[in-house]
Amino acid sequence: MAAASPLLAYLPLLLLLTSFSPATVTASPYPSVTPLHLQALRLQRARARSADAKYVTAAAAATAAGGNNTAAKPFTAHYFPQELDHFTFTPNASMVFYQKYLVNDTFWRRPSGGGAGAGPLFVYTGNEGDIEWFATNTGFMFDIAPKFGALLVFIESKPFGNDSYKSAETLGYLTSTQALADFAILIRSLKQNLSADDAPVVVFGGSYGGMLASWFRLKYPHVAIGAVASSAPILQFDYITPWSSFYDAVSQDYKSESLNCFSVIKETWDVVDERGASDNGLLELSKIFRACKTVKYAYSIRNWLWTAFTYTAMVDYPTPANFLENLPAYPLKEMCKIIDGFPANTDIMEKVFAAANLYYNYTGDLTCNPIEDEDDPHGLGGWQWQACTEMIMPMTVSNESMFPPSSFSYDERSDECLQSWGVRPRPHWITTEYGGYKIDKVLKRFGSNIIFSNGMRDPWSRGGVLKNISSSIIALVTEKGAHHLDFRSAVKGDPDWVIEQRRQEIEIIQGWIDQYHQDAAEV
């Protein structure tokens, strides 16, 4: 999403974008049972509201040579009648919404007589966007499903779909605690309906979804035997992680490729501000950046560039990918090659435009850049609300960064959120609810069966768990990995270190499942 602040304060954590192709309508083989205590009138109204909901089969379109990192993987969409509020008993708490979830049972080992022998459920804990993104981009789960005989389930976190963002009346239900409770209730109901009560459950999540996956294991250990949390910055709160770490990491990524590239980008911001201070300057910038319309504000150019440089660092994958945008392998290296390839006396704006254009228009399909046209085609708008309520991640920009120095103030953020949304954030709620301080000592004696995977090219990794906490809470860290790269489909050209990371994850998951069945046999 476009960010109005120079720090991209409302930068969405999820970065799982792709396209999917609706196919024929498929009847649901997974019936949903409404909690018996719900009043019939409320259920009737809920069903009426969901009358237009479509049960669809979707598949990710495979691209030649693995260019999308995603093979065709079908899933069917279903809707579960979910209570709106799990934590109060107000009159509206028992209202029902139909929660969307996706299923792939191609490789599932179904239970035999008496419900025994069912394969595990691999459940993706959905992020702040449309769930199809995650199903079509979390190819790792599809890749390993045959080995485990697993049922794949992807659960969406938005109670009213994209209508969740219309007012505070619906936005107020967008909390991590409500999402975790939704997951728990849906999973338990689904297992019961499938006569698979004894099937083990492993949850998966990337980015914000990875945070939810790890928290789900801690909060609902009786529902999930383990969690794989990729690029989950659960320590990006309060004073646990240095506030400048995110943009210091982005800057280091560029500096490691080319000191000249880093320096050119660092010099860019003053030039944008200087030229953008006049109408003629904005017109000139609009021409250089091939804007579809003359830009009205200099910060629009800043944000356009800022987003390109930041996101490219996050998705600096070793193979071509269609993620946020169509990008080549190692796009950050390619971006710096563009900057370094210009003669020294070339206008700096020409250099940074050409580099950023690789991010926005690598395929050459765009004839102009919609720099000030905001849209939200994938339902990401909820993150702006979350970033003003419970997901307060302080970020600053240091003098050593390639971005302009900037500070952070809890009071200023609170005032901004009150003005924008009519609410004040609870900046320390996450660490109160889930912990974070001295996490190694706490989880060593309390938690178990969590994989925290991170790639150090990903700036979010600095807020992640980077060291083993115990023999069963494992940190898998790759020096060159990017934002939840391990969750991408395996493709030809994957470097050995990615292959090894995924192999370790499979081995650990197998150990969890084996131990679960061993414990069950002993009982």
C-alpha positions, 0 to 999 in steps of 0.5 A: 500500500502507498505510505504517506509517512517517510518511514512507511509507518503502515508498511504491510508485513505480508508480501505475498502477491500473485494472481490466481484463476477462478475455475469451475464452482465446486461443492464443498466436501467440508461441511461447517457446523454452526455452534449449537448455542447460536440463535436461529435468527442470527444464523438465518441473518448470517446466511442471508448476508453470505448468500452471494459468497461463491465456492470457487476452485482457484489455481495459481498459473504456472509460468515458464521456467519457474518464473513465478516460483509457483506451480499450479496448485488447486484449492477450494474455498469454503465458508465457516460460520464463525462467532464475531467476538470470542471474548465478550458476551455482549448482544453482538458477540454471538453474531455470525460471520462466514470466515473464508478458508481454502482447502487442498485435500489432494494428498490427504491420508483420510482416516480409516475406520474409527477415525484412526490414521488420518494424515496431519493438517497443515494450516496456514494462519492468514495475514492481513490480506486476501487468503488466495495470495498465501495459498498460491505463494506458499508452495512449500506446503504443497511441495511437502504435502505428499510426503506427510499425507497432509490436508492443506488449509489456509484461513483468512483473517478478515471477518467481513472480507474487504468490508472489514475496513469500512468503519470502526464498527467492523475494524474493531474486530481486527485483532490478533487475539480474535484471529487466533481464536478464529483459527482455533475454533475453525480447526477444531470444528473441521477436524470433528467434521472430518472424523479426524479428531486425532490428526496432528495440526502444524501451523504455518505462517509468513511475516505477520502470518508467521507472528500469528503462527508462533503465537498460536502455538504458544496460546493454543498448544492443545490445538497445534503440535508445532508452528513454522514461522517464517520472517516473523518479526515478533521482537519488533516491538517496544525496546527489544529491537533497535529502532533503526534496525530495519532501515539499517538492514535495507541500507546494508543490503545496497551497500554490500552490492555497490557503494556507489549505488548506496551513495546515489540513493542516499543523495536522491532525497534532497534532490527530490525535495529541492526540485519538488518545491515548485510547480515547474520542478514537479512537472519535470519530475513527472516527466522523468518518472513517466507519471500518468498524471502530473504529481502534486506533491514531492513526497509522492515521488519520495514514497514511490522510490522508497517503496521500490528500494525497500521492497526490492531488499525484502524480496531479493530472491535468488530466482525470478519471482512474481511476488509483489511485482515481476522481478528477475533473480537477485533484483537488488543486484540488478537495480544497482547494476542499472545505477552503476551503469550510467555515466557519472554526470547523468542526472541523478533522477534518471538513475534512480528512476531507471532503478526503481522502474525495474521494480515497478515495470520489469516486464515493460507492460506499463506505459506510465506510472500511477504514482499518486493513484492509490488502490488496494486490490488485495485487501491490505487496508487493514494493516493501517488500522492494525498499525494504529492499534496493537501493531506498534513497531517503532522505526527510525532512520539513522544517519548511517542509512541511505534514507533521510534521518527520522525519529519516532515518538509514541506520542506523535504516533498516538496523535496521528492514529487518533486523527486518522482513525479516532482511536489511540494505539496500545503500544505495549499490548503485544509484549503484554499479551505474547511476551518478547522481552528475554524471550530466550529465557522465557520460552526455554522453560515454557514453549516448544516446537517452533521453527523461526526461519529468517533470511538476513537480506530481509530487513524484517529479520532483525526483529525475528528470533535468530538464535536457537532457544531450546532443542525444540525452538529452532532458529534457521537463519540464512545469510542470503535469504529474503522475506519468507523465501523458504515458503516459496515453491522449490524451483530449478535454480534454488541455491543449496542453502535454500534447499538445505533450509527446507530439508531441515524444516521437513525433518523437524516437522517429521520429528514433531509428528512422530513424537505426537504419535508416539505419545498417543500410542503410550497413552 
